[in-house]
Amino acid sequence: MQMTLLPIAHFGGWSRLALKFPLKNEFRGSWKPFQSGAVNWIGYNGALWLGTTSDYLYMRTGPGPILALGHPTLQIPWSELRIAGQQSFFGKTWAKLEVNSLAGIRLTLPMEVVAEHAAA
């Protein structure tokens, strides 16, 4: 599995996000486990754990350490994220987020997780 997860993180964009937005402060809130979403073209169906504060979006993969290989926890300032669009699919609305300081990185996350924090 390690041989699969490391290239996924690299080519999908998680590695670039991790270099720019490493975890600096532990998230002390409640994680929203088993979320789906994507980093560029890599889907993380049911494998994302998302946390939010007024200042940051926290993202990690899970459950457990095996799915975290090559995917360190991210701490992304909301000021770095912009809602570039939205899409409804199977009755759920997804936010298409662009990362201001990383050209070519796009996140797709549940709108209910990001709506109150990300800039439109």
N, C-alpha and C positions, 0 to 999 in steps of 0.2 A: 504494500500500500504506500510506503514511503516513496517509492520510485514514481508513483502516480501523483501524489499530492504536491511534491516539490515543483515539478514542471507546471502543474496547474496554477500554483501560486505565482510562479514567475511569469508565465505567458499571459495569464489572465489579468494581472495588474495588482494583485494583493501585495506582492513584494515591493512594488514601487510605493504603494500606500504605506507599508510598514516602515520604509526608510524615511518617509516624510512625516508620518504621524505615529510614532511609537507610543506605547502606553507609558505615560509619565506618572499618573496618579491612579491608584486602584479605583475601580468603579465601586461605589458604596450603595448603589440603589438596587432595584429589583431588575434582573435580567428578564427580557422577553425571549424565552427559549423556543427552539424548534421553528424559527421563522424561515421563510424562503426569500430569496433575492438573488442578485447577480452583481458581479464585478466584471464589467465589460461583457464578454460573451460566455463567461463561466457561471453557470447556475449553481446555487447552493440551496437546493430544495430541502427544507426542513433541517438544515445544518447550521443556520446562523443563530447566534444569540446576540440580541441587540439591547443596548442600554442607552438611556438618554439623561442628560442633565440640561440645564439652561445654556450651558456653554459647549457641550461636547456630545457627539455621537460615538458610542463605544460599540465595536464589532468584534466578535470572535466566532470561531467555529466550534462545534461540539455536537454531541456531548463527549466528554472525555478527551484525553490527551492525544489519542491516535489521529483524530480529525484535525488537530491543531498543528500537525507537522507542516512546517513551511508557512503557517498562517498565524503569526503572533497577533495578540490582541491589538486592535487599533483604537486610537483616541483622536478623533477628527473634530476640529473646531467647527461649529455650525457656520461660522463666518467664512469657511472655506467651501461650503456647499451651496449650490444654487439649483433650485428646481427648474429643469430645462423642459419638462413636459410631464405628461402623465398618460397612463394607459389603463384601460379596464380590461380585465381578463378573468373569466370564470367568476364574475360577480365581485371581484376584488379590484381596488384601484391601486396602481403602482406609481410611485414617484420615480422619474428619471432624473437623477442628480448628476451634475457636473462638478468636478473638483477644480476650484479656481486656479490653484497653483500647479496642477498636474494635467497638462494637455493630454487628451486621449483617454482619460480615465472617466468612466461613467458607472455610477451605481444605480441599481434598480432595487428599490426597497418598498415595503408596504407604506402607502400614503399615511395611514393612521399613526405610524411610528414617527414620521418626519414632519408632518404638516404643521405642527405648532412651532417648529424650530427653524427649519431651513428657509432661506430667502427665495422668493419667487422671481 
